[in-house]
Amino acid sequence: MARPVRRLGNLPAEATSFVGRRRELAELRKKLTNVRIVSLVGPGGVGKTRLAIRAATDLARAFPAGAWLVELADVRDSGLVANAVVAALDLRDQAATDPIALLLGHLESRELLLVLDNCEHLLDAASLLVAEVTRAAPGVRVIATSREPLSAPGEHVLPVPPLELPSPNATEPLNQLRQNEAVRLFVERSEAASGAFELSQANHRAVVDVCRRLDGLPLAIELAAVRTRVLTVQQILDRLTDRFALLTSGSRAALPRHQTLETAIDWSHDLLTDAERTLLRRLCLFTGRFTLDDVEAVCTPDADPASRALDLMSSLVDKSLVVKEDARGIACYRLHETMREYAGRKLHDAGEEDTVQLRCTEYYVSRCQQMALEARFQLPSWLAWMDLEIDNIRSVLRRCLVRSDSMRGIQLATSLSWFWITRATTEGVRWLDELLASGPGNPETLGWSYFIRGFLAVLQGDWTAARPALELAMRASRDAGQPVQLANSLSMASIAANMAGDRGSALRLLAEADELAAELDDIPTRVAVLQARSLNAVFEGDFETLTLVATEGARLSRQVGDLYALHMMNLNLGGAALLAGDAEESKARYSEALRIAYQIDDRIGQFYLLAALAFHATVEGRAKTAAQLLGASETIRIGAGAVIMPAMSPVITQAEESAIAALGKAKFEVEFAAGKHLTRETAVAAALGEPAQATAAPREDARPGVLAKREFDVARLIADGLSNKQIGARLFISERTVDSHVRSILNKLGFSSRAQIAGWMASTNPGK
């Protein structure tokens, strides 16, 4: 089924509101019928993104696999361009497959439209990727936006001019003038800013002159229009005219368009207070989206209380200098790329670059390290925070690497272990390899760094890389006297040795890990040893021991809220029960594991578990469902770049053979193909025998509509008896932000106490 342009609802206002461009739209549509790559080229602020998105939205139905947007403005590392496309297409870097190979494998048989937005700082990498995609995937068309061409083979360049300008004398009737692209944009933005703006006989000449003065540049027009909240159009025109006169020595010669835009931004900037200017220039440190908590920690002027950050941010949003977005119920912000560049120059001119960069680095290193202590036990909320912040964190990692700040860089990369494990395996390998080679790490925690590197190699099936990394982890842990690090490293080294076929080493390492863990009062370490013992039992064919240790591992994992380990233990138990002939127990274990894998969006787990439950469907006489689940499982496998592990192969083969026997080869192929096009939500629901909407979100997210998602999360934790400080730690937000949510909940529900909130939660009984 066709998919919409990705994240259309989360784009800046100038991208989602479209004015005119009929001529350019028609030309772009025409070109895409004959060529594979069209680059929309023009200066910043001219509206390339808006044009590309409008065209993609209009054309999406012509592509069976839809139109997809890849936002590259936040990508600062050319080596991550393919990763950005993988993420935008909802694929998953969770195996050993190189992101480009993963991407090409997904695209080769699909017909879709790919929009690569803001390529100018990544031209070489973007050009190479586009060339590979169009060569390997004949059904793919590409729209790229950039300030200069990609120079990719087969590229057709379409210059994007400013908006159509009104005639200089404003002689058109008002109805006709309202249809002009530039005037229409100014009027729409002015109406949004002031709430009561109208184009009239009294102001239409000034509106025309403002649009012409700003050369029809959309961003410049929007910055001027927002000032109608406090100025008349004539006052705006007078001030702009004065500003331009200073640059042109009073002549009427037009400035270059890039200088016109910068002058318009300068004018808006000069109208800010000192505190607003300070905050704006410091915001350039955020590469992607950012929250109020981030702003308070990194950018709040030293002389101002942190509480002023909200007022300052609100003012910058009101003036269209910062864009406000909503990400999963959390208010966040971003800078338009042109504005970020401008703010960066101002930060440099103010001599604050080094100071604010260091503050930003220390903030993310410290916060991620603190969160890492609980991330494993709060995986869904932590991953949601990481998805929001990852571009900023990547920028900090790159800065640490460039500046040879290995201590902070290694600490930061290590603290992101569960993101690398569940979201970005090959990327995590790359960061750890580069940072560990750049200089020394913290001797106290270096064992964890090598352990994570070895863990990722195990997930990739790369035993050659896993064993030396884990040997370094064990050595560093012994040297630092860190028994927890050592026990975990021994357990993982045992797993790696077993997978590599070295049974002698595997047993020796497991025995040492087991002995050490018995002396420690640390449940996660005990779970790690139990997982290693489970795998060892699989290799020995000892399913009685497998059931015993995996049951204990599941109990402990459930006790501490370790969802990742719990779904792995259930996977082990499902297989053991199946081999023991207990189909009911096997299905129950596989089903619980699938629910968790879906909740934390572990694609490898979803692949295996859908296939395992397809086998159960054949046993139950649901051959059609089984064929569809196998097709859905295959799509997820390819989208994660995974290979079929030998332990799972017999189950998948038997499920396929049983379904073919029941349906016939031809009917099986039809249903298998249908399953490949199911959404993951629908496939999971089918595997669990539930309506699709029942698994659309974790049950805990169900809530009455009066509260926003984040407010509901806070209310649920209040009902559990947590303090604001504990709620902040659980949801990875500041205590002050929690307090703000509590006040909002009280206002919305008309309550005066936390006890009333808890009572309301109990009475609504959400999710049951």
Buried (B, 14 or more C-beta within 10 A) or exposed (E): EEBBBBBBEBBBBBBBBBBBBEEBBEBBBEBBEEBBBBBBBBBBBBBBBBBBBBBBBEBBEBBEBBBBBBBBBBBBBBBBBBBBBBBBBBBBBBBBBEBBBBBBBBBEEBBBBBBBBBBBBBBEBBBBBBBBBBEBBEBBBBBBBBBEBBEBEEBBBBEBBBBBBBEEEBEBEEEEBBEBBBBBBBBBBBBBBBEEBEBEEEBBBBBBBBBBBBBBBBBBBBBBBBBBBEBEBBEBBEBBEEBBEEBEEEEEEEBEBBBBBBBBBBBBBEBBEEBBBBBBBBBBBBBBBBBBBBBBBBBBBEEBEBEBBBEBBEBBBEBBBBBBBEBEBBBBBBBBBBBBBBBBEBBEEBEBBEEBBBBBBBBBBBBBBEBBEBBBBBBBBBBBBBBBBBBBBBBBBBBBBEBEBBBBBBBBBBBBBBBBBBBBBBBBBBBBBBBBEBBEBBEBBBBBBBBBBBBBBBBBBBBEBBBEBBBBBBBBBBEBEBBBBBBBBBBBBBBBBBBBEBEEBBBBBBEBBBEBBEEBEBBBBBBBBBBBBBBBBBBEEBBEBBBBBBBBBBEBBBEEEBBBBBBBBBBBBBBBBBBBEBBEBBBBBBBBBBBBBBBBBBBBBBBBBBBBBBBBBBBEEBBBBBBBBBBBBBBBBBBBBBEBEEBBEEBBEBBBEBBBEBBEEEBBBBBBEBBBBBBBBBBBBBBBBEEBEEBBBBEEBEBEEEBBBBBBBBBBBBBEEBEBEBBBBBBBBBBBBBBBBBEBBBEEBEBEEBEBBBEBBEEBEBEE
